[in-house]
Amino acid sequence: MKRIILTGANGDIGKNIFSSLHNEGYICALWIRKENKAFVDFLEDIKSSSSSFNHLLIHADLESNDEIKKGIEETKKWSKKFDAIINCAGYPFGSLANLTPLKELEKSMQINFFAPIQLIQAFSRGMITNKGGKIINIASIQGSIAERGNLAYGSSKAAIIHATKIIAQELGVYGISVNSISPTAVVSKMSQLMNEDSLIRLKNYSATNSEITTMSVSDAVMFLLDYSGNSINGIDLKIHGGMPF
């Protein structure tokens, strides 16, 4: 069975991705920030209705390099071989540029950019040895447009999108595909933290004038995972209902 690392597994998008992975028979190392009873109950419900449940739960605050290192060690003890990494964890913060605290900018970059890179560095070496693998970074349309009040979040997502393309160039020769997925605002708890005017603008930008569901993101992840070979490599797959940019 294929093994996958999934960060942000307890978020609305992460839970949907995990459900799809579990249903397809993937075994997952589920990274979450801290103890989360609601997520544990969610896992118990899946476990009770499943004939097999071999997933690993890792508690690691992606804001802490020490906790990331411990999480990597624990994950490697569980398995030496992983077929995919899905970086889904994210931290949203919105504020005008001249009002953005430096600590919030640093936190956004740490969780949305530095942490995914750490995991890719730690586990892509095994993929190189095995001559294959998939790396999927959940980014955001905010990384591609200049939206007011989005310095921290938008810049961090722009960084991971660009890094995705560079790493795809470096790892493609080993049979590893590296892609990002950039949804517009998704119907989730995270989007509820966004400025209402921004949500309205993003919705109006879309040709379909519709909201994006977590299932849309999960379907895109499964498509990239199931696609054979690595000819789809270094792309930023935008999920936005048809925006003019």
N, C-alpha and C positions, 0 to 999 in steps of 0.2 A: 504494500500500500504506500501511496505517496505521502510524504510528510511536509507540512507547511508551517511556517512561522507567521502568525497574524498578530500585529500590535493593534491596540485600540479595540480589542475584541468585545469589550462591554459597551461600546457606543452604539447608537442606533444603526449606523452603517455596518460597523464591525459585527454586530450580532447577526445581521442579515447575511453578511458574507459567510460567517461561520456556519449558519444553518444550511446554506447552499453547499459548503464544503463537506459538512457532515453527511448530508443526504447523498452526496456523490462518492462517499467512502474515503475521503481524505482524513488523515490523522493530523491534528493541529497542536502546536505549542501556542497557547493563547496568552498573550501578554496583556495585562491590565495594570493600571497605576497603583491600586491599593485594594485592600479587602472590600468586597462589594457583595453584600448579601443578596441583593436583587439578581445579580448576575449568577451567583452560586445557585440560587433557586431556579434560574433559567436553565442552567446546566443540568440540574437534577431532573427537571421536567424532560429534557432531551434524553438523559440517561435512562429514565424509567420507561421510555417508549422505544428504546433502542436495544438491539440484540448485542451490540458491542459498543463500548465507549472507552477509547484508549487515549484520550486527549490529555495534555499537560497544561496546568494553569500556573502561570508565572506572574508574580507580583513585582513590578519594577517601575518606579517613577522615572519617566524618561527625562525629567528635569535634572536628574542626578546621574552623573557619569559613573559613580561608584555602584549605584543600583543597576545601571545598564550592564556594567561589567559582571556583576553577580548573576544577573539574569541570563547573560550569555553563557557563563560557566554552567549554570544549572540546566540550561537548554541543551548544551553540548553533552552533558552527562547523560541526559535522556536519550539523545540520538546524535550520531556523528554525521548523518546524511540528511540533507533537506533538499526537497525538490523545488521549493518556492519560498519567497519572502514577500509578504504583503504588508507594507507599511501604511496602516490605516489610522493610527493615532494622530490627533491634531489638537491644536490649541488656538482658539479664536480670540482675537482682540482687535477692537476697532476704536480709532481715535484720529483726529486730525494730526498731521505730522508734527506740528509745533507744540502739540499737547500730549504726545506719546511719551510716557516715561521710558527711560532707557532700560529699566528692568523688565518692562513688558516686551520691548523689542528683543531683548536678549532671551527671554523665556520663549517667545514665538520662534526664534531661530533655533533654539536648543531642541524644542520638542518637534517642530515641523521640518527641520533640516538636519541639524547635527546628529540627532538620535537615529534617524533612518540611515544616515551614512555610516554610523558606527555599526549598525546591524549588517549592512551590506558588506562592509569590510570584514566583519567577523565570520560571516557564513558563506560569502561568495567563493572563498578559497576552496571550500569543500565542493562547491558546484564546479569549479575549474577542474578539480581532480576527477570528478565524475563526468566531466565533459557535457554538461547540460544543466538547465534550470531556468526558472522564471523569477523575475523580480518586478513587483508592481507597486508603485508609489501612488497613494491616493493624494492628489494635489487639489487644485481648485481653479475654477475659471478666474478667480480673483488674482491668480498668479500671472494672468495674461492680459488683464485689462487694468487701466489706471482709474480705479474707483476711489472717490474721495473717502477719507477716513479709514483707509486700509493699509497704511504704511507697514505695520508689523506683520499682519497676517498675509497680505498680498506679497510683500517682499520675501517672506519665508517660503511661500508656495512657488514663487517665481524661481527661487534658488533651487528647490528640489526638482522642478521641471527641467531646468537647464542641466543640473547634475545628472538627471536621468539620461539625457541625450549623450552626455560625455561618457558615462559609465557604459551605456549601450555600445558605444564605439570601442571601448576597451575590452568588454567581455564577450562581444558578439562572436569573436573568433573561436571562443571556447564552447560555442553552442548555447550560450546563455542569452535570453532575451530580457531586455530591461525597458519597461514602459511606464508611463504615468497615466492616470485617469483624472480628468479635471471636470467635475460636475459644477453646475451652477448651484444656487442655494437649494439644498435638499430638505424635504419635509422631515425635520428631526429636532431634537432638543437643542442642538447646536445652532440651527438657523433661528431659533427663537431668541437667541442672544444678539442677533444682528439688528442694526438700525432698520426700522420699518420702512423708511424712505429708500434705503438700499435694496431691500427685498422687493419693493414695488418696481424699482428701476430694472432690476435683474429680470423680473418676470416679464416686464414690457419689452425688454430687448429680444426676448425669445419669439421666434416666428409662430410658435404654437401657443404662446401666451399661457404656458402651463407650468406647473410645479414639477420638480423632479423627485421621484421617490427613492427610498433606499434600495428597493429592488432593482431599479435601473442601474445603480452603481454595482450591485452584486452581480447582475447579469453581465456587465462589462468585464468584471473580474473573472468570471467563469469562462467567458469567451477567450480572454487572453491566456488563461491557464490551459484550456482545452485545445487551443490552436497548436497544431503540430509544427515542429521546427521553430526556427527563430527569424523567419523573414519579416515578421512584424516586430520590429526592433527600433527603439529610440523614438517612438511616437508619443505624443500627448493626446490621448483619446478624450475629446471634449464631449460632455453630455449636457447640452443646454437647449435642446429643442430648436436649434437653428438661429444662432445669433450672427449678426453681420460682421463678425470679426473673429 
